[in-house]
Structure formats: structure tokens, C-alpha cells
Amino acid sequence: VIVLGLALISSKGFGVSMALGAFLAGVVIGQSDFSVRATADALPMRDAFAALFFVSVGMLFDPIVFFDTPSLFFAILAIAMIVTPAIAIGLMLLLGLQLKSALRVGFAFAQIGEFSFIVASLAKKYDLIPESLEHVLVAVSIFSIALCPLLQMAIDPIVSYARRSSKLRWLSVPRVPLSTLPAIAIDGQQSSDPISEFRTVVIGYGPVGRTAAKLLSQNGIAATIIEINPSNIESIRTAGHRVVLGDASHVETLKAAGVDSAVSLILSASNIHQATNVIQMAKLLNPSIQILVRSAYISQGQELLKQGADQVIAEESEVALAMAETILRNLGATAEQIDHQRDKLRSDL
């Protein structure tokens, strides 16, 4: 609704195209609380259009450019894959990034993406470039996109070589960043590494999730809350927790919450179908993460444990224990007797 609304307003009110209006709407949503949820919902369409993009590029490819303009092809390819990444890497090193991070950023620019085709089409439309140059850009795009993953794979060997080389060792030495900007702010909290400060992820902010997050906070453990209901966002922030709005069954939501670096994960909702999917994805992202799951029935416990949960707490067993404890207390049992019976009942259940 927001995307279509802004696209129509931009088109009718400002005279720009619907595509540009949709792009501006995407920028607005990307800076809002709905960014993670929108990303997760758009993933299927992104994959479909990515396939369409590569098919379209392949159909535009003309091998004749290798014979007609080989020098122009290799010159543009060198600019895209050598000059541009080198400039980006140099800037990142000047800003104080480590060599490995600088290489990641620089090599990410070592390709010609889809926006280049838009610019090339407009340039051709206004006779700024010849048609032959457009074919060269298509060929360079295909080769740069194909070779870019190889550059990413070479990052670790390059860093290792720089550390061993006496002439290049200075590149791997930690340096003071030129930037004096404050640390990244996440939900009003300052943190130089936002995700690392939040070592526990809680899915759901109902009564169970709210209580768990409160107890963690009282014991000095910061928690990230994954919540699908937008109306709960303000109350979560008021309580001092970091919040990610989205569906926990999407891997992008789990990544945004920092599951890949968290110590523990708490599933406070009792939906077993969603829980099994979340457990599997969380273990793929972080095999060492400790997962605590809430289930409605005792019979679901074994299935959740098989999927990778470290501990399952069933509502049936906890209700039975609470009722038994109340009965014993009303009958005058001592605290030691209640503890003994609770342990015995828990083992039986």
C-alpha cells in the first residue's frame, strides 16, 4: 500500500515515473521499522526477478564485441574490476577499516550491475553513446558478475599473504580511523558493535516473552526481541529492548536479530510448526546457539528436541507442577517436601 501510494503520488504530483516513485517508496520503507519484514516478504520476488535479469542479460549478449572492439572491452572490464575496487579499498583503509573488511567492500564494487543498464539505455536514447558501446557494457557486465565471486573467495588468501609479506604487512596493522562519528545507534542505544551487545534473542513479546526479556534485563543480559505485531514496538523499546519487526520464520529476520552471533535463542510462542522451522534455520546460522523452546503439549517435546532444541518447556507439565505445588502447600507440606515432590513429578513428566 505504501509503495503503490507513494508511486502514484510521485507520478501524478511530481511528474516522475512510477518506477522512480516505487524506488523512493522502497527507500522510505528501508529506513522504517518495517524494513526487515518488507525484505523477508519480498525475497521470493527478488529471486524471480534476479533470474529474469540474468536471462535478459544473456539474451542481450553479442559475442561479436570480442572481435570488433576487444580493446574497449578489456579497458572497461579493467576499470570495473581493478580501478573501482582499488579506489574503494583505499578509501576504506583510510577510514580505518581492517584489510579484510576493506577488501570485502572493494570487491563488492567489482561488477557492473542493473543500474548501469538503465544509465546505458538512457544514454543510447539521447544519442550519447553508440549502440556498439551498449553491447560492450553487456559483455563487461556478464564477465564482471561471473568473476566477482572469485574475488570474494580470494580475500582470505590475500589477507594471509599480506601478513606474511614484509612489504605488505603494514596493510594488516590496525589503524586509527579518520572518522570521529559516534557509534551506531540501535533503538536509542549507542553501540560500536550493535549485534554483539545483544547476546540473547527472544521470539515473541507475549506474556512469556515479556517476562523472559524482563528477567534477562534485570540480570544484565540485553535481549533482542523479534515481534511480528507492529503495535508492540513502542512498548518493547520503552522497556529498553532492541526490537526487530518481522516474521521469525524468515531467515532474513533471524539474521537481522543477530541469531548468527547470539548465545541463546528463546521461542516464547507455542506454535510447533513455526518452531521447527525457526530451530532448523537458527542452527544453520549458528550451530552452537542454545535454543529454549516453549511447547503447548508434552508430546511435542521429543519432536522439537530432534529438530535441534536444547530444552523444551511444556505448558502441560508446568501447569501440573504448579497445581501439585499449590495442593501440597495447602495441605501443610514443608518447603523441602514440596521441592522433593516437584523434582519427582518433573522427572516423571
C-alpha positions in Angstrom: 0.0 0.0 0.0 2.8 2.4 0.9 4.8 1.6 -2.2 1.8 1.9 -4.5 0.6 5.1 -2.8 4.0 6.9 -3.0 4.5 5.7 -6.5 1.1 7.2 -7.6 1.7 10.4 -5.7 5.2 10.8 -7.2 3.8 10.0 -10.7 0.8 12.3 -10.6 2.0 15.0 -8.3 5.7 15.4 -9.4 5.6 14.0 -12.9 8.2 11.3 -12.3 7.8 7.7 -13.5 6.0 5.0 -11.4 9.3 3.1 -11.2 11.1 6.0 -9.6 8.2 6.6 -7.3 8.4 2.9 -6.2 12.1 3.2 -5.7 11.6 6.3 -3.4 9.0 4.3 -1.5 11.4 1.5 -1.1 14.0 4.0 0.3 11.4 5.2 2.8 10.4 1.7 4.0 14.1 0.7 4.2 14.5 3.4 6.9 11.4 2.3 8.9 10.6 -0.4 11.4 9.1 -2.4 8.6 12.4 -2.8 6.7 13.2 -6.3 7.8 9.6 -7.5 7.4 9.4 -6.0 3.9 12.7 -7.6 2.9 11.6 -11.0 4.0 8.3 -10.7 2.2 10.0 -9.5 -1.0 12.6 -12.3 -1.1 10.6 -14.6 -3.5 10.0 -11.8 -5.9 13.6 -10.8 -5.7 14.8 -14.2 -6.6 12.3 -14.4 -9.5 13.4 -11.0 -10.9 17.1 -11.9 -10.4 16.6 -14.9 -12.7 14.7 -12.7 -15.2 17.6 -10.2 -15.1 20.3 -12.8 -15.9 18.2 -14.3 -18.7 17.7 -10.9 -20.2 21.4 -10.0 -19.9 22.2 -13.3 -21.6 19.8 -12.6 -24.5 21.4 -9.2 -25.0 25.0 -10.6 -25.1 26.6 -10.3 -28.5 29.9 -12.3 -28.9 30.9 -10.1 -31.8 32.2 -7.4 -29.4 35.3 -9.6 -28.7 36.3 -9.2 -32.4 35.0 -5.7 -33.2 36.2 -3.8 -30.0 38.4 -6.0 -27.9 40.5 -3.1 -26.6 37.4 -1.2 -25.4 36.0 -4.3 -23.8 39.2 -5.0 -21.8 39.6 -1.4 -20.9 36.1 -1.1 -19.4 36.5 -4.5 -17.7 39.8 -3.3 -16.1 38.1 -0.1 -14.9 35.2 -2.1 -13.4 37.2 -4.9 -11.7 40.5 -3.2 -10.9 40.3 0.6 -10.7 36.9 0.9 -9.0 37.7 -1.7 -6.3 41.2 -0.2 -5.7 39.7 3.2 -5.0 37.1 1.7 -2.7 39.7 -0.3 -0.8 41.9 2.7 -0.4 39.1 4.8 1.0 38.1 2.0 3.4 41.7 1.7 4.7 41.8 5.5 5.1 38.6 5.3 7.2 40.3 2.8 9.5 38.7 -0.5 8.4 40.8 -3.6 8.6 42.2 -5.0 5.4 39.7 -7.9 5.3 36.7 -5.6 5.6 38.2 -3.2 3.1 38.6 -6.0 0.6 35.1 -7.1 1.1 33.7 -3.6 0.4 36.0 -3.0 -2.5 35.4 -6.3 -4.3 31.7 -5.8 -3.9 32.1 -2.9 -6.4 33.9 -5.1 -8.9 30.9 -5.6 -11.1 28.5 -3.7 -13.4 25.0 -4.1 -12.0 21.5 -3.5 -13.3 21.6 0.3 -12.8 24.3 0.5 -15.4 21.9 -0.9 -18.0 19.4 1.9 -17.1 22.0 4.5 -17.5 23.3 3.0 -20.7 19.7 2.8 -22.1 19.1 6.5 -21.4 22.5 7.4 -22.8 21.7 5.5 -26.0 18.2 7.0 -26.2 19.7 10.5 -26.2 22.5 9.5 -28.6 25.2 10.0 -26.0 26.8 6.6 -26.7 26.8 4.4 -29.9 24.9 1.1 -30.0 28.2 -0.8 -30.1 29.2 0.5 -26.7 25.9 -0.8 -25.2 26.9 -4.3 -26.3 30.3 -3.9 -24.8 28.7 -2.9 -21.4 26.5 -6.0 -21.6 29.6 -8.2 -22.1 31.5 -6.5 -19.4 28.5 -6.9 -17.0 28.3 -10.6 -17.7 32.1 -11.2 -17.1 32.3 -8.9 -14.0 29.3 -10.6 -12.4 30.8 -14.0 -13.1 34.3 -13.1 -11.8 33.2 -11.1 -8.7 32.6 -14.2 -6.5 36.1 -15.4 -7.3 37.4 -12.2 -6.0 35.4 -12.6 -2.8 36.9 -16.1 -2.4 40.4 -14.7 -2.7 40.0 -12.3 0.3 41.4 -14.7 2.9 44.4 -15.7 0.8 45.2 -12.1 0.1 45.0 -11.2 3.8 47.2 -14.1 4.8 49.8 -13.1 2.1 49.8 -9.5 3.3 50.5 -10.6 6.9 53.4 -12.8 5.7 54.9 -10.2 3.3 57.4 -7.7 4.8 56.3 -5.1 2.2 52.6 -5.5 2.7 52.4 -6.3 6.4 51.6 -2.6 7.1 48.2 -3.1 5.4 47.1 -5.6 8.1 48.2 -3.5 11.0 45.2 -2.0 13.0 45.0 1.8 12.4 43.1 4.6 14.0 40.0 5.6 11.9 39.8 9.1 10.5 36.1 9.2 11.1 35.1 10.6 14.5 31.4 9.8 14.1 29.6 8.3 17.1 28.9 4.7 17.4 25.9 3.2 15.6 22.7 3.8 17.4 20.2 0.9 17.7 16.8 1.8 19.1 18.3 4.7 21.1 21.3 2.8 22.5 24.8 3.6 21.5 27.0 0.6 20.5 30.1 0.3 18.4 29.0 -3.3 17.5 25.2 -3.4 17.9 24.7 -7.1 17.4 27.4 -8.2 19.8 25.8 -6.3 22.7 22.6 -8.4 22.4 23.6 -12.0 23.1 20.1 -13.4 23.5 17.2 -13.4 21.0 13.6 -13.7 22.2 10.9 -14.5 19.6 7.5 -13.1 20.6 6.6 -10.5 23.1 3.5 -12.0 24.7 3.3 -12.7 28.5 6.1 -15.4 28.3 8.4 -13.4 26.0 7.9 -10.2 28.0 8.7 -12.0 31.3 11.8 -13.7 29.9 13.1 -10.4 28.5 12.4 -8.6 31.8 14.3 -11.2 33.8 17.2 -11.1 31.4 17.4 -7.4 31.6 17.3 -7.4 35.4 20.3 -9.7 35.3 22.3 -7.6 33.0 21.7 -9.6 29.8 20.5 -7.5 26.8 17.9 -9.2 24.6 16.8 -8.6 21.0 13.0 -9.1 20.6 11.6 -10.4 17.3 8.0 -9.3 17.1 5.5 -9.5 14.2 2.9 -7.2 15.7 3.7 -3.5 15.0 1.6 -2.3 17.9 4.0 -3.8 20.4 7.1 -2.0 19.0 6.9 1.1 21.3 6.3 -0.9 24.4 9.3 -3.1 23.7 11.5 0.0 23.1 10.1 1.6 26.3 11.2 -1.5 28.2 14.8 -0.9 26.9 15.0 -3.8 24.5 16.2 -3.9 20.9 13.5 -4.9 18.5 13.3 -6.4 15.0 9.9 -6.2 13.4 9.3 -9.3 11.2 8.4 -12.9 10.9 10.8 -15.2 12.7 10.2 -18.0 10.2 12.2 -15.9 7.6 16.0 -16.3 7.7 16.5 -12.6 6.9 14.6 -11.7 10.1 16.8 -14.0 12.2 19.9 -12.5 10.6 18.8 -9.0 11.4 18.2 -10.0 15.0 21.8 -11.4 15.3 21.0 -15.1 15.7 24.2 -15.9 13.8 26.2 -14.4 16.7 23.9 -14.9 19.7 24.5 -17.2 22.6 20.9 -18.3 23.1 17.5 -18.2 21.5 14.2 -18.3 23.3 11.0 -19.2 21.4 8.2 -17.9 23.6 5.4 -18.8 21.3 3.9 -22.4 21.3 3.4 -22.8 17.6 5.2 -26.1 16.9 5.1 -25.7 13.1 6.8 -22.3 13.2 9.2 -23.5 16.0 10.6 -26.4 13.9 11.4 -24.1 11.0 13.0 -21.5 13.3 15.1 -24.1 15.1 16.4 -25.5 11.8 17.3 -22.1 10.4 18.8 -20.9 13.7 21.1 -24.0 13.8 22.1 -23.4 10.2 23.1 -19.8 11.0 24.7 -20.6 14.4 25.3 -24.3 15.2 26.5 -23.5 18.7 23.4 -21.4 19.7 21.4 -22.7 22.7 17.7 -22.9 21.9 15.0 -22.9 24.6 11.5 -23.7 23.2 8.0 -23.4 24.7 5.5 -26.0 23.6 1.8 -26.5 24.4 1.9 -30.3 24.9 4.4 -32.7 26.4 4.1 -34.9 23.4 5.7 -32.2 21.2 8.9 -32.1 23.2 10.6 -35.1 21.5 10.0 -33.7 18.1 11.4 -30.3 19.0 14.4 -31.9 20.6 15.0 -33.9 17.4 14.9 -30.7 15.4 17.7 -29.2 17.4 16.2 -27.6 20.5 18.3 -27.8 23.6 15.5 -27.7 26.1 11.7 -27.8 25.7 9.3 -26.5 28.4 5.8 -27.8 28.0 2.8 -25.8 29.3 1.1 -29.1 30.4 3.9 -30.1 32.7 4.3 -26.7 34.2 0.6 -26.3 34.9 0.6 -29.8 36.5 3.6 -28.9 38.7 2.0 -25.6 39.8 -1.2 -27.2 40.7 0.5 -30.0 42.6 2.7 -27.5 44.5 -0.4 -25.5 45.5 -2.2 -28.6 46.8 0.8 -29.7 48.8 1.2 -26.2 50.3 -2.5 -26.1 51.2 -2.1 -29.5 53.0 0.7 -28.1 55.1 3.7 -29.7 53.4 7.1 -28.2 54.1 9.3 -26.5 51.6 11.6 -29.5 51.4 8.7 -31.8 50.8 7.4 -29.6 48.0 10.8 -29.4 46.4 11.2 -33.2 46.6 7.8 -33.8 45.1 8.4 -31.2 42.4 11.6 -32.9 41.3 10.0 -36.3 41.3 7.0 -35.1 39.2 9.3 -33.3 36.8 11.3 -36.4 36.2 8.1 -38.5 35.7 6.7 -36.0 33.2 
